[in-house]
Amino acid sequence: MMDNRRTIVLETDRLVFTTWDEGDRALAFALWGDHEVTKWTSGSEVLSEEEVEARLTQEIEREKQEGVQYWAIFQKNSDVFIGCCGLCPYHPEEKIYELGFLLTRDHWGQGYAQEAALAVVSYAFDKLEVETLVAEHHPDNEAAYHILIKLGFEQMHERPDEATGNMQPFYRLKQNNTVR
């Protein structure tokens, strides 16, 4: 069922994680072009066509250069696109990566974000031998807060986010503190 051009990175009971590629413009717009989704991640209500394309290109290049990205995620049994979840180098020389997840609004509240984030945390610690993960979220995103706390992340402080202009909570999870 999964498109042959896709490289599968991870799987869970309900999800398949794949790398993004240039053929994913429609999926990128479904996620990053939706103002209800991007209000949690950007300073503007909606990303322009150029900003969405730049984000897609950024993810593709990060995979080529770093071997990680915020991978596209699909429902395993239906191949329905539901969002992205993955890693971004934060301080790779110190084996510190940032966890990120973002779902299309049709898939909020179904446990997908937590399932995806848990899979990526396990992948980071077990396969990549990352020592520490960090994460942050929009200060009003209570769902992201609850997911990070359930995964064992510890809130460290708040810091300004350039994209939103908000002070955002910043979290850390060390390998030996993970909930798996």
Buried (B, 14 or more C-beta within 10 A) or exposed (E): EEEEEBEEBBEBEBBBBBBBBEEBBEBBBBBBBBEEBBBBBBEEEBBEEEBBBBBBEBBBEBBEEEEBBBBBBBBBEEEEBBBBBBBBBBEBEEBBBBBBBBBBEEBBEEEBBBBBBBBBBBBBBEEBEBBBBBBBBBBEBEBBBEBBEEBBBEBEEEEEBEEBEBEBBBBBBBBEEBEE
